[in-house]
Amino acid sequence: MSPRKLAAALTLWVLSLTVLHVSLNVRWDDVVNEWRPESERKLNVAYIPVT
């Protein structure tokens, strides 16, 4: 395998993993919520389970 093909394959592999990681691990609804005007934002309230 030539160095140019190897570099292209490695670049494609890293980009593929990056896109997969971002698509699976980012909560896109929270990101979109931050972009909305304050009057349209949803309030996300977390809870602490008490036993």
N, C-alpha and C positions, 0 to 999 in steps of 0.2 A: 504494500500500500504506500503510495507516495505521501510525502509530508503534507502536501496541499489537501489531498483527500482525507487524511487523518485529521487535520485541523478543521475541515468542514464538518466531518462526522462528529467531532468533539463539540463543536459549536452548536450543531443541531441537537445533540444530546442534552447539553446544558440548558439550552433554550426550552426544550421540551419539558425537562424536569422543573424548570422555573415556572412555566405556564401552568403545569399540573399542580404544583405546590400552591401557587397563588389562587387558582380556581377552587381548590379544595379547602384551603385554610383561612381564607379571608371571609369575614361575615359581610357580604355585599349589601345586605339590607341596612346595616349600621353605617356603612360608607355613604350610601345614597341618602340616608337620613341626615347626615351631617351637611350635605350639599343643599338641602331644602331650606327655604326661608323659615325663620323661627316660628312663624304662625302655623306652618304646615307640618312641623316635625312631630314625630311620635315620641312619647315619653316611655323609655324603657326602664322599668323599675325591677330591680333584682330583689330577691327575697333570701332570707337566711332561715333554713329549716331549723326549727326548735323542737327538741324531743325531751 
